[in-house]
Amino acid sequence: YLESPMTYEAAADVAKLIYIYYLLYTDKDKPQIEDEEILVAKFLLSWSFNKLSDYFGLKKFEARRKIKKSIKIIYNWLFK
């Protein structure tokens, strides 16, 4: 999903688990995420992309891009 043309829907379960791990991690070396409210709305509140777009005033592709960017930051922090 992060490096290939895989869709969000194909990786949504893993992306959610990565984000939950990030939330539960308490050390100070945790990276800061700019658009964390979008991640909370998508992963914890299970909002659709339509609702995300309407609430945050974004286009659907922008919401998807912000989620992917944030998950990539967390992934790189965890595994690289």
N, C-alpha and C positions, 0 to 999 in steps of 0.2 A: 504493500500500500504506500509506503513512504518513498520507495525508489522505483516503483513500477506503475504501469497503467491500471493497477487494481483499483476497484471502486471503494468508496467509504463503506458501503453496505457489506462488502465481503470481509472487511477488517474491523467492523464496528465493535464486536465482542472483545477482541484483543485490545483495541484502542481504549475502551471503557476500563478494562482491567489495569492497563498501564496508568491511566489517569487516577484511578482509585488508589493504586499503590503510591503514586506521587502525593496524593492528599494525606495518606496515612504516615508518610515518611516525615520524621520530625527533626532530622539533623539540619544544621545551618547551611550546609553546602548545596542545598536544594535550589535549582534555578528558579527564577521568577518568570511567570507566564503573563504576558500582556493582556490577553483576552480570556482570562480565566472565567469570567461570568458566562461566556458563551459555552465553555466546556461544562460548567455546572448545569446550565440549562439543557444541554444536549444529553449528557451522560447521567446526571442525577435526577433531573426532572423529566427526562425522555421527551423533550419537545421535538416536534417535527422541524424540518428545515423551513417550511412555510412559516411556522410560528416564530422561529428564530429570526428569520428575515424581517417579518413584520415588527417584532418587538425591538430589535436592535437597529432597524433601519438599514439593513444590508440586502444585497442581492443574494440569491441562494448560493451561487458559486463563491461569493466572498465569505459566507459563513463556512462553507466547506474548506476553503483555502485557509482560513484562520484556525480551524480545528486541526487540519493536517499540519500546519506550521507548529502549533503548540505541542501536538503529539510527537512530532519529530524532535523538538527540543528535549522533551522528557525522555524519549527513546535514546537519544545520543548521550544524555546524562547517565542513564542506567547502564547502557551496554557498550559504550565506547570510551 
